[in-house]
């Protein structure tokens, strides 16, 4: 098996849900029609047809970096984000979402 496509989602300095959604859209190069809401995020993460080039064949590893400040400042949003990441990973076997702990 080939190595997955690795995408870094940097949440350092993220100011809220809208900023998180913008960062996800940029990191995953999502189409302009990405709805920037939790349902749209879940659908996009579980849909290999909108992933970066090559990821649908190789798999996608999303590494979430610098997330602790966001989790502390926006605990409800972070809880929902974790649920979305977990559910999408369960729905799509080629998707892995990992939290960087360094």
RAMO-V320735 format. One record per helix or strand of 2 or more residues. SS is the DSSP state (H for helix, E for strand). FROM is the first residue (numbers start at 1). TO is the last residue. If there is no record, write none. Layout:
{{SS	FROM	TO} {SS	FROM	TO}}
//
This chain:
{{E	5	10} {H	17	27} {H	38	45} {H	48	50} {H	55	58} {E	60	65} {H	68	73} {H	75	91} {E	95	99}}
//
